[in-house]
Amino acid sequence: MLYVGLPPEAATFRVDGQQWTMVEELLATLAELTDQWGLFHAYLHADKKGRRVLPDKPLEVPRPKGLVEQARKAEEDNEPVVTDVTVIQRFFSS
């Protein structure tokens, strides 16, 4: 967790030679959600002829490959948070 305080320009934020910071991630997510919302409303208000011209899938902004792998690994490694007082007390007393 020492990397949390580092600036976004630090080498730890580069994945496969590409720099991808939280700003880029939020912008990509915003673009994807906006496109999904617009596509949903276009499908909702289009007739059968108009639906054929609309894309099947919403926009997907490509992320650096290493970043996607890191996110998958973090999801797999997530352990449930322990909030039971007796378990926490045993941890600190041993």
Secondary structure as GFF3:
##gff-version 3
##sequence-region A 1 94
A	DSSP	three_ten_helix	2	5	.	.	.	ID=ss1
A	DSSP	three_ten_helix	11	13	.	.	.	ID=ss2
A	DSSP	beta_strand	14	15	.	.	.	ID=ss3
A	DSSP	beta_strand	18	19	.	.	.	ID=ss4
A	DSSP	alpha_helix	22	45	.	.	.	ID=ss5
A	DSSP	alpha_helix	48	53	.	.	.	ID=ss6
A	DSSP	alpha_helix	65	77	.	.	.	ID=ss7
A	DSSP	alpha_helix	85	93	.	.	.	ID=ss8
###
